[in-house]
Amino acid sequence: MIYAGRFLGRNAIITGGASGLGLEAARRITAEGGKVSLWDLSPEALASAKRESGAVHTVALDVSDAKAVEAAVADSAKALGKIDILINSAGITGATQPVIGYPIDSWLKVMDVNVNGLFYCCRFVAPLMVEKGYGRIVNISSVAGKEGNPNASSYSAAKAAVLGFTKSLGKELATKGVIVNAVTPATFESPILKNVPQSHIDYMRSKIPMDRFGTAGEIAAAVCWLASEECSFTTASTLDTSGGRTTY
C-alpha cells in the first residue's frame, strides 16, 4: 500500500540501493513524495535502479571505505539539500562454512562492509540530522543476528553487532529528534541469495513457521514506517519481520 505524501519534503540516502530491499524502499519513498540518493557499488546497476525508482541522485562507492563515505555524504547532502533519512541496506553474506576452517579474508570483509560500513554511514550522516533536529536511521540487521545461523558465523556476528550498535546510537540521539531502529528480517527474496548454497537456503526456509520466504516489499513496508514521521516514540529498538521465526 502506498501512502500518498508520507515522505513529502523528506530526503533519504539508501545504501545497497541498486537492488533488493534497498531498491524497493527507494521506490516506496519516491512514490510517497520523497527524494532519494541511491548508493551502491555498481555504476551500471545504479543507473538502472535510478530509472526504476525515480531516485534523483546516485553514488557509486564501497561503504567500507570511510573517506569515500564521508565524501558521499557531503555530495548527497548537496544534491538533496538536506538528509532526513538513512537506510543502511548494504551488506554481504560471506562464505558459508563452519568456523573451523572459515576463511579469514571472508570474515574480515563481512565485518568491514556490514559493521564498519554501517558505522561510517551513521558517523557522517547523524551530525547533519542532529543539526536539523530531525532524522530517521534504519539499520538492516537479520534474524541471524538474534539466533545465529550455522555455517554463517561472520554474517550472524555482524548482524548481531548491528543490533547492539543500533541500541547504543538510538539512546545517544533519543533527545535530539533523531530516531534509530533496526529491522531483523528472516530470509526474503533478494539477489543476495545468489551467493548462498541451496542447502543453506533450504535450512533457512525450514526455520520459518509461515513456510515461505518474505518479499522485499513486505520488508520495505516495515522499513518505511520506521523511516517516517509516524515512527515518533520507537527508538533503539528492533522490529522483527521473520514470518514467526523470532518472537523476541
N, C-alpha and C positions, 0 to 999 in steps of 0.2 A: 504494500500500500504506500502510495506517495502522499506526503503531507505538504500541500502547496504552501510555499512561503516560509517553511520552518527554518530554513537557513538563509533567508533574505538578509543581505548585508553582512554575512559571515564568510570568512575566507579560511581555507583549510590546506594544510600540507598533508599528503598521504604518501608514506614510504611504501615501497613494494607495490606501487600503484598501477603498474602496467598490466597486471593480470589478477585473477582470483579475487580474493576478498577486497584487496585494495582498490581494484578497478570497480567492483560492484559498489563499494562505499562512495567512490567518486561519482558514479552515475546517479546515485540517490541524492547526494548533496547538491549537485548541479541541477538536477530535476526539481529540487525543493528550494531553488533560488540562490544557492551559494556559489562561490568561486573556488576553484581547486588548482593547486600546484601539485603535479604528479612527480614523484621521484622514483627512479628505478635504475638498474644497471644498463639496460639496453636502449640506446637511442632509437633503434628501429621499432622496438616494442612500444616505446613511449609515444612515438608518432602515431601508431595505430590506436593506442589507448586514448590519446588526446582526442582523436576524431570520434571514438566510440562514446566517450564520457562527457564531452563538452568542456573538458578542463581548459583553462586559459593559459597555463604555463607548465613547462616540464623542465626537469633537471636530471641529467644522466650522471650518476655517481655511485660509488661504493660507500655505504653508510659506515663501514668500519674505518674509514679514513676521516679522522677528526677535523683536519683542516678543510677537507672537501665539504664536510657537513657545515662547518662554520660559514664557509663561503656561500653554500647553497641556501642557508637560512637568510643571509643578507640579500641574496638575489631574489628569493621568493617573496620576502617582505617588501622589497622594492616593486616587484611586479604586481603584487596583490594590494599593496597599500598598508596592510596590517595582517597579522596572523591570529586568528581566533581559535583554530582547531588544529591539533596534531594527532594524526592516526599513525601509529608505528606498526606497520604491517609487514615490513621487510623481514625475511627470515629464511634460513636454510635448514635442512634436516640433518646433514652429516651422514657418516657411514652407519649402516645398520649391522652392527657386530657386537658381540659380547665385550665387556670391559677388558677381559683378558685377551690381549692381542689387539685392542682398539687402536687405530692409527692416531698417533699424537697430532699430526698435522690437521686431521679432520676435527679433533676435539678443539684445538685452538681456533680454527676457522669458525666453527659454530659459535663459540663464545665471543669471538671478535664481532661477528655480524649480529647475532641475536641479543647479546647483552651489551657489549661495548657500543655497538652502533646505535642501539636504542637509547643508551645513556647520552651519547653525543647529541642526538636529536633533541632530547629533553633539556640537556645542559644549555644549548644555544637558543632554543625556542622559548623556554619558560621565562627568561628575563623580559622578553618582549611582551608576553602575556601579563606578567606582574605589573609592568609599567602601565599597561592599559587598564588593569583591574578586571580583566576578563580572560578566561581561557578554558578550553576543554582538551585534555590529553587522554587518548585511549590507546592503551598498550595491548597488543595481541599476544597473549600467552597461549596456553594449551592445557587440556586435561592431563597431558603428560607431565606438566609442572606440578600437578596435585598428586597424581598417582604413581608416576614413573612407569615408563614402558620398557620391558626387557629388550635388550639389543638396541636401545636408543638412549644411552646414558648421557651423551653430550646434549642432545635435544631436550631431554627431560630436565637435566640440571639447569640448562639455560633458561627454560621456560619457568622453572621454579624461581630462579633469580629475578625474572621479570616481575613475578608476583611480589616478592619482597621489596624490590625497588619501587614498585607502584604504591605500596602501602606507605613506604617512607616518604616519597615525594608528595603523595596526597596529603599527608599530615603536615608536611612543611608548608604547603601552599594553601591550607584549609581556610585561612582568613584573608587570602589575597585575591579572591574572586576566581581562582584557577582550580578547576576540579580535575582529578586524575584517577582513572579507573582502568581495570584490566578486564579482558574477556577471555574465558577459557573454553574454546570450542573442543568438542571431540572431532574426529576426522570428518572433514567435509570435502566435497568435490572441488579439487584445486589442482593446478599444474604441478604443485609440489609433489604430488603422488607419483609423478613420472620418475622420481628419484628414489622411490621406496620399493623394495621387493614385494611381489604379490603375496607371499606368505605373511609378511608383516601387515599388509593392508587387511588381509583376511582376519588376522588376530585382532586388529583394532576394531573391525566391524563386529566381531563376536562379543565385544565388551559393551556394546551399546544396546540397552533394553529396547529401543524402538526398532532395532534390527534394520537400520539403514544409516547411510551417511547423511549429514546435513548438506545444505546447499549454501553457496556463497551469499545468496540473497537472504537466507534466514539469519546468517551470522551478521551480515551488514545491517539488518534491521535493528539488532541489538546494539551494534557499534554506533549507529546513527542516533539512537536515543541517548546514549552516553555522551555523544558529541554535541547534543542540542541544549538549548536553554531550559528545556523541560527537566533535564537532569540537574537539579539545583541543591539537593540535600544528600547526595550519594557521592562520596569520595573515598579514596584509599581502599576501594572495595574490588571484589571480583564477581563478575557476572557470568554464571555458568550457562553454556549453550552446548550441552553434550548429549541430548537425546535420552537423558536419565542416567548417564554413566556416573557422573559425580553429583552428589546431593549435599555438599557442604562447601 
